[in-house]
Amino acid sequence: MHAEISKEALTANEIYAIWSAFMKNSMEIRFLEYFLETTEDLYIRKIIQKMLNHRRKGIEYIANILVQENITVPLGLTDDDVCTEAPKIFSDNFILFFCYDLVLFSISVFSNALIDCVRNDVRKYFQTSLEHNIEMQYIILEVKISKGVHLSFPKVAIDNEIDLVDKMNFLKGIFGDSRPINVGEIANLSKIIDRAQFSKMVFVAFSKISKTHHISQHFNKGRDEIQRVLDVLTHILDEENIPMSSSSEYQISDIETSPFSDKLMLFFVNMCLGMFCFTMITQALTSCLRNDLILKISKISSDLKFYYLDSVKLSIKEGWLERPPQSINR
């Protein structure tokens, strides 16, 4: 990709979109550099290399646009935030799941960015990146299936008759007389559970390799918050006799040298785990109609907001939070 000079000024939406994409790419590059050095599976290594190449080109493309617009290029995450010579601590399957998560997050973020952007050079970046990540999602999914580690979402028997809702108890779930959970609710709850299982193992891993006690404790708190999410949502599906698969493929080894800086890990928690988490919760709230489900998901959202607020405060306290571009104070 080569950024062509445009005479059209960037909108606030476009500036924020490419600034955020630069920060996101700088983070992902650091993880992928370490994964490339430690992954043993040759096919997974090819996936990592392809993802890494695209992100390196993308960050250069964005930087060129920012320079042309006289916008300060952010620091982001740098070589100082990763030690590629650190020993291998993650299983290849864990790395595959991690890469899959990066791809899913990219698809979610870039699709929204593409909608917000008008200028051709900016749209070109997000369209190309979206196409790349959709391709990688397909490739990684095929590898997960072939390895037998892909977690399938629930399969349920459904009533094929057309039925219009004619009673208000369709919305009830708290005081009995509740209807069975519908497929939209199952789909969104199972997505949150699947995401929470991955998030929990990231928190476990990060708490083990964090260099400082208070940040390690913060990751432990995140693990506990996510476990509460799993307890609440799996209980809902268990009551409906809907099985949800889980994985033991998130293997990590004990180490003495951490490959990642605390800044890098906290940034991943705030951006990928936090933002993606609330995106899924919002989708679930819009699709759930049973009032007991709405109350439980709303409580989950409220509790997690407090945790991620503390997470952002921790970034500020440590001097790690970069301020996005802002308008001139008039």
N, C-alpha and C positions, 0 to 999 in steps of 0.2 A: 504494500500500500504506500502511496505517495500523496501527501497532502498538497492539494492545489490551492494557490492563493485565491481567496474570495474577497470581493469588495463589499459583500453584505455583512453587516455587523452581527455578531452572535447575540442571541437572546439570552436572558437569564437562565432559562431552562436548558439551553444548549451548553452554556458555560458550566453549569452544575453537573450536567450529564457527563461531559468529557473530563471534568476535574475528578469526579467520583470514579470514572472508568480508569483514569490514570492511577489513582490510589489503589483501586481493586487489582489492577494488573501488577502493580509493584509488589503487592502482597502475594499474589498467586505465583509470581516468578520465583520468589524466595522458597516457597514450599516445593515447587516443581524442581528447582535446582537440586534440592536435597534428595527428593524422591528419585530423581534420575541417577544419582550417584549410588543409591542403596537398593534399588529394586533389582531383583534377580531374574524375574520372569521377562524374557526378551520381548514378548508381545506387549506386555504392560509398559515396558521401557519405550517402545515405539509410540504408544499412546501419549506418554508423558512428554516425549521429545516433540511431538506434533503440537501439543498444547503449549509447551514452552516457547516454541518458535513463533506461534501466532501471537502470544502475549508480548514477546519482545518486539515484534514488528508493530504491534498495536500501541505500545507505550511510546515508541519513537514517533509514530504518526500523530498521536495526541500531543506530544511535546512540541512538534512542529507547528501545529495549529495554535497552541497557547503562545508560543514565541511570536508568531505572526500577528497575534492580537494584543501583544504587549501585556499578557497575563503571566504572572509569576508561575513558573513550573514548580509544582509541589515537591517536597522532599520525598514523601512516600516512605516505603520500606526499602532498605538498601542492602548491600553486601554485608554490612555490619550486623544485620538481623538474622543471618543464617550461617551455620558452620557446615559446609558440605562434606567436610572431612570427619564429622562425627560418626560414630558407629551406627549400624542399622538398628533401629528400635521398633519399627512398624513392620508387620507382615505385609507381603505383597497384596493380599486381599484387602487389608485395611487401606493401603495406598490407593487401590482401585476404587474403593468406596469413597475415599476422600476426593479423588479426581472427579468421580461422578457427581458429588455434591457441588464442587466448583462449577461444573458444567450446568447443572440444574439452576444454580443461583444466577449464572450468567444469562441463561435463557430468560429467566424471570425479569432481571434488571434491564437487559438490552432491548427486550420487546417493548417495555414501557418507555425507554429512552427514545427508541425509534419513532414512537407515536408523538413524542414531545418535540422532536427536532425537525427543522425545515431546511436548513442550509445543506447543500449537496455534499460537501466534504465531510460534514458531521454525520449525515445520514449514511454515507458510504461506509464509514467506519462501523456504525452500529449494525447495518445490514450485513456486512461481511462477517462481523463477529458473531452475529446471530446465526448465520448460515453455518459457520465453523462449529459453533457449540451444538447445534442441532445434529450435525454430522457426528460429532464426538459422543453425543448422548446415545446415538444409535450404535456406534461401535462399542462403547463401554458396556452398554446393556447386553449386547450379543456375547461379549466376553464373560460377563457375570453369569449369564444363562448357561454358557458352555462349561463354566467351572462349577456350576451347581450352587452358587452363592447368592443368586438373586432372590430377594424376598418378595414373594408374590402377595398381592393384595387379596383380601377375602373374596371368595366365590360364594354366591348365595342363590338359592332358588327364588324365583320371582313369580308374582301373579301377573299373567299376561293380559288380563281383562282391563279395558278402559274403565276408569272409575273417577268420578268427580267428587270432590270433598263436599259433603253436605252437613257435617256436624262440627261444632267447635272443639270437640274433644280430640280432633286431629292435632291440635296444638298442645294438648295436655300431656304431662309426663310426671308431674310432681305428686299428685294426690290420686294415683291409681287411674284405672280406665284409660291407660295410655296405649296408643297404637304401637305396632312394631316399628323399629327404626327403618327409615327408607334408604334407598341406595345412595342418594346424594349425601345423606348424613354419614353413612358407612364410609363412603369414599373419602370425605374430608377428615373424619376422625382417624381413619387408617393412615392417611398421609401424614397427619401430625404425629401419630405414634411411630411411624417409620422414621420420620425426621428426628423425633426425640430419642430414639434408640441410638442413632448415629451421634447426636449431640452429646448424649451422656458419655459415650466412649471417648469423644474428643475431650470433654472436661476431665475425665479420668486420666487420659494421657497427658494433658497439659499440666494437671496438678502434680504429676510425678516428675516432670522435667523442668518445671518452673525454677528459676534461680533464686527467687525471693519468697520468704515464708508467707507474707500477707497476700501476694498475688496467687500463690498456690492455694491458700485458704479461700480466696475469691472463686477460683475454679472449682474447689470442692463444694462451695455453696451453690454454684451453678449446677453441678451434678445432682445435688439434693433437690433443687427446684425442678429439674427435669424429671427426676424419679417420681415426684409428686404428680407431674403431668401424666406420666405413664400409668401410675396407679389409678388415677381417676378415669382415664379414657379406656384402658384395657378392662376395667371393671364394667364399664358401660357395654362394651362388646361381649364380655363374658356373660352378662345377664341376658343378652340376646342370643346366646349360643353361637356367636360368630368368632371363629378362631383367627388369631393374628400371629403370623410367624415372626420369629426373632432370630438373631444371628449370634454365633460365637466366633465369627471370623475377625473380630476387632482385636487382634492379638498385638500386645506391645511388650517389649523386653525391658528389663531393668538396665539402667545406664548410669554412667558417671558424668558424661559430657552431653549437655543439651544441644541439639542442633538448631533450636530456635530461640530468639530473644523473647523476653517477656512482652515486649512491645508488639512483636509480630503476632504472638498468640492472642494477646488481648484484642488486637485489631481484628483478627479473624472472628473471635467471639462476638465482638460488637457488630461487625458488618455482616458476616455470613450467617452465623447462628442467630443473631438478634433480628436483623431485618427480614430474613427468610422466614423465621418463626412467626413474626407478626403478620406477614403476608398470608401464610397458611391459616392462621387463626381468623383473620378477617374473612377469608374465603369460607371458612367453616361457619362463621356466624351468619353470613348471608344465605347459606344453604340450609341451615338447621331451622326447623319450624317447631319442634317439640320444646316447650318452655323449660323443661329440666335440663336439656342439653345446652340451651342458650345460657342459662344461669351458670352452669359448670364451666363452659368455655370462657364466659366473661370473667369468671373468677380466676381462671388460669391466666388470661390476658393481663388482668390487674396485677397479679403476683409477679409475673415475669417483667412487667414494666418497671417495678421497683428494683428488681435485680439488675436489669440492663441500664437503668438510671445510675445505680451505684457503679456499674462498669464504666460508664462514660465519665463519671466523677473521678474514678481511679485513673483513667487515662489523662485527665486534666491535671490531677495531683502529681503524676509522674512526669508531666511535661511532654506527653506523647501525642496529644490531640492537635492535629493541624486544622487551622481555621479555613473554611472554604472561602472563595472570593466573595466579597460583599460590596454593596453599593456605597458610594461616597455619602458621608453624613452631611446632608444639606441643612 
